[in-house]
Amino acid sequence: MTALMFCILLIQNLIRALKDSIVITMIGAETTSFLKIWGVLPAACLMTIIYIKLVNVVKNEKVFYIILLTFLTFFLFLDLLFFQTTNTYI
């Protein structure tokens, strides 16, 4: 479980470092504050509400796996839908 948590935190920190460079090159520097206010803040509030309701219904370990599967699915679809033309697999 410790190794799993280490990998999750490592990936989260890598994504946070790469986020601004990806957004700036694809959309522009002027959109970062707009995305943080109107994208990140509502998404964080929504995920907090979902997490609170999920904890009341399901055991903690199952909550972890549900949220992990949700994020993996989200990033898989993000990669397949938005970055399919920029990826080159050699």
Secondary structure by P-SEA (a helix, b strand, c coil): caaaaaaaaaaaaaaaaaaaaaaaacccccaaaaaaaccaaaaaaaaaaaaaaaaacccaaaaaaaaaaaaaaaaaaaaacccccccccc
